[in-house]
């Protein structure tokens, strides 16, 4: 009997192997940070992978040919799904994983396959589970139903749409077929610019931490090192989803703009692509950043970062620009159009 395991990335794949739960299986890491960059609708799996590969290589400093090759290999394995009797989908409860999950389930909806499909979901990071806990996650696995595929496809359509009006309904769903999807979509919406400040929730939390440090610190060291700031923002997440690379991009967008909201970054994070072992990464991660006057104004709702700094950012298929600013009111849980 042939078996395929699809999971979120290399760390989870390695842990599945170490646990013994994946013995004899082919493991396919999905490896895509879908909450960053364009995810337009109407593309085939391969066409979307080309778009995603170009974005990841350009924005995160990786070799474009290597990234595109990795995507092609991934998609090639998925296209051979009929060669596998059993396919297990191992994903977590956070936004990063749930977006990957609905993409994969949408693929199987198009392929009209439920036979042999099993969904294993963890309420914490697979890479942090004790090896013996994988057996428990496996025991709670459920067969993928047609209703699950339909819900995933509808969510994928809403996520990849040019206008995000379909997302709030999924965020408000209380008893969906995919139990972690609603909270994940709500967290996605919270990354949209806020009505007054133009800040997403991650940006707001980063600036708030810097404001607290300024109040509590002294004049010589009023800021926080980037690495510590990353850990501080992640400690506030119910389900951590953002990587250091994605967080660094958020900080770039707060400093390297017309009116900076923070200061102290030595250069743009594109130079950190080689990871924690590189000197550039260490210099960036240890740099102490602090709040500017504009940053204080944004926190007070007196400076609109999205409008004033000409935000250009993709949320799935929605391209937010100064002429097309979609906002999410986190207090009223309401989407506001341009």
SULBELJO-V279163 format. One line per field, one symbol per residue. burial: b if it has 16 or more other ideal C-beta (glycine too) atoms within 10 Angstrom, else e. A space follows every 10 residues. Layout:
burial=???
This chain:
burial=eebbbbbbbe ebbbbbeebe bbeebebbbb bbbbbbbbbb eebebeebbe ebbbbbbebb bbeeeebbeb beebbebbee beebeebbbb bbbbbbbbbb bbbbbbbbbe eeebebbbbb bbeebbbebe eeebeebeee eeebeeebbe bbbbbbebbb beebebbbeb bebeebbbeb bbbbbbbbbb bbbbbebbbb bbbbbbbbbb bebbeeeeee ebbbebbbbb ebbbeeeebb bbbbbbbbbb bbbbbebeeb bbebbeebbb ebbeeeeeeb beebbebbbb bbebbbbbbe eebbbbebbe bebbbbbbeb eeeebbbbeb eeeebeee
